Amino acid sequence: MGFFDLYHFCGCAIISDRWVVTAAYCLRNNPIEELRIRVGSNEANTGGQVFNVEKAIPHPSYEKKRNDIGLIRVQGNITFNDKVKTIQLETNEVPSGTELLVTGWGTTETGDPDDLQQLRVKAISDAECKNAWNVTDEILCTFTKRGEGMCRADSGGPLVRGDKLIGLVSFDVPEEFLTVLRKCPTSSAGSKQS
């Protein structure tokens, strides 16, 4: 997701031919007429299909660290191919220690990357996550190792296990290099809207 094809600032995941899911944070203070959704490219600002935004729906109770999820309806239909697919939502709990994959174009130690970055992370137990960082049940914490994690411009990016969407990058705790992700709801009501 970016502004007028000028720069990337958030990630998202495709849930139907007209809808993507992202972090509500990415939708605040951003006029939809200036937003663009790029799908089907591993480069932040070139290639793939680019769509204007028809409607953006942040969670009505969004506040930092709570309800950080939103839907975007694109203008036109996303064309599916080998690089562009919908993702199913995971309906099972994620056990502590489960290896997961997160992707994005967030800032790295060398700046803002042009190529899609990926990182394998491990889920932290809900109890440890809640006790250490005082978060709600909707949150899933992950960790890899000190010095690795998600950063600016990774918000809204997908966290997956296999071919299922587990959550979205919400916020990080830089001193711990821990990333807190919003668990995706287990119903796909947004994909049923027309």
N, C-alpha and C positions, 0 to 999 in steps of 0.2 A: 504494500500500500504506500502511495506517495502523493506528492503534490504535482499536478500538471506534468508528470514525467520528469520533474526536476531532481528529486531525490527520494530515496526510500526512507520511511520512518517507522513502519510497523509491519508485522507479519499477519497472516490469516490462513484459514484452511477452508477448502471448498466443501460445502455440504449438499449442494444441488446445482443445477445448471443456472440458477439465478442468485443463490445465496452463498455468502461466506461468513464464517464466524471469526471474531477477533476479540481483543481486549477492549472494554468500554473506554479505558484510558485513551486509546487511539482515536476515539470518536469525539472526545470533548474538545470544544473550542476549534474544531476543524470544519469549515463549511463544506458540505457535500459536493457543491459544484466545483470545488478545487481538488477533490480527492480522485485518485485513479487506482484501480486494482489491476495488477499485472499477474497473470497466471501462465504457467508453462515455460518458464525460463529459469535457469540457474544463475542468471546475471541480474543484479539489483535494478538496473535502469534501462535494459535493452532486451529485445526479443520477446517471444511469447505473444499472448493476447492481452490487450489493454482495454479496460472498461471504465466508463464513467459510473458514478454512483447514483442510483435512483433514490435509495432510501437508506438511512443509517439509524439503527435502533439500539442505543446503549441500554444496559439494564437500568430500569427506572430507579432502583435503589443503589446505584453505583456510588461508592466512595472509596478512597484509596484503601486497598487491602480487603475490600468487600465487594462482592458482586461485579467483579471486573470481567464482564463478558458482554458482547454485543453482536448484533447481526447487521450485515450489509447486503442490500439487494442491488445487483448490478443492472445497468441498462443493457438489454440484449441478452442473448443466451451464450453461456460458456460452451465452447466446442470441446468435447472430450476426445482425447487421443492417448498415445503411450506416455506422454508427459503431463497430461491434465486429467485428473480423476477426482471423484468425490472420495471422502473418507468417512468410514463408519465410526460411530461413537462407541467407545468401550463401555460395556455395562457391568463388568466385573470389577471388584476391588483390586487395587494394585498392592501386592504384598511388599513390605519393607525389603530392600535389597534388590528389587526387580530392576534389570537394566532397561533403560528407556532411551529414546533418541529425540533430541531437540534440534531444530534447524532455524537459521535466520541469517540476516545480514547485519547483525549488531556490531558495534564498535569493538575492535580488537586492539591489542597493544600497538599495532602498526597503523591504526586508523580505521576508516570505514571500508570494508571489503567490497569488491565488485562481484565476487563469486559467492554463491550460497555456502555458508558454513554449517557444519554439523558437529554435534557433541554427544557422546554417550554419557549418560548420567545414571545414578541409582536413586531409587525412591527411598525416602526416609519414613519411618513409621509415623502414623498420625499422632500418636502419643508424644513422641520425641519432638515432632514439629510444633505441636500445640504448646508443650511445656517450654521449649526454648525460645519461641518467637511469638507466643500469644496470638495464634491465628485461629480461624474458625474451621468448621468441618469441611467447608467447600475448598479448602486449600490442600495442595499436595506439595511437599518440599522435596527437593532433589539436591544431590551433591555429587561431585566428581572428585576433584582434588583441589587443594589450595592453589589459587592462581587461574582456575578455569571456571567458567560459568557464563550466563547470559548477561547482556549489557544493553545500553541504550540502543534503540531501534530493533531489539529482539521482541519487544512487547507484542502480544497477540500471536506470536509464532507458535506452531504446533509442537506438542510433546506427544510422541507416539510409542506404542508397543506393537511391533509387527505392522499390520495395516489398520490399526485402530487408533483413533484420537483419544488420548487420555486427558489432556488439558491444554491450556494456553499460557504462555509466559506472561506473568503478571508483574512481579517485582522481584528485586534481588536484594541480598544483604551483602554488599560488596566486601566488608571486612571478613566475612566468612566464605565468600564465593558460593553462597547457597542461593538457589533460585526457588522462589515460591511460585507455584503455578495454580491457576484457577482450574479446578476439576470441571470437566464438561458435564452438563446435565445428561442424564441417561435417556432422555426423550429427545427426539429430533423434530420437535414441533416446528421449528423455523424452516425446515426443509419442506414442510407440507404446505406452506403459504404460497399463494400464487401472485 
